[in-house]
Amino acid sequence: MTKFCVNAFTEALRQEVTQKHVRVGVLEPGAVNTELVSHNNDTIKDDLAASDAIPEPLEPGDIADNIAFMVTRPRRSSIAELWAMPTSQA
């Protein structure tokens, strides 16, 4: 599923449940320091190694902090979309 598809689905869902006071949002992270790279095939690993690496990617805890921020806003506030990027990537 592409990012565009996720965003379109999220927006459709948000519009569908707004009258029920359900908040729906999407968090779009930049580079995050996870073990995902170790699960890629060798070609993808080589491509990532050859590209300009992000010197200080986000940590999983940074993503958790952003999610906590989104869900702890006052009920009158809804964050539909949040981008979380490493400063060195922005």
Secondary structure by P-SEA (a helix, b strand, c coil): ccaaaaaaaaaaaaaaaccccbbbbbbbbccccccccccccaaaaaaaaacccccccccaaaaaaaaaaaaaccccccccbbbbbccccc
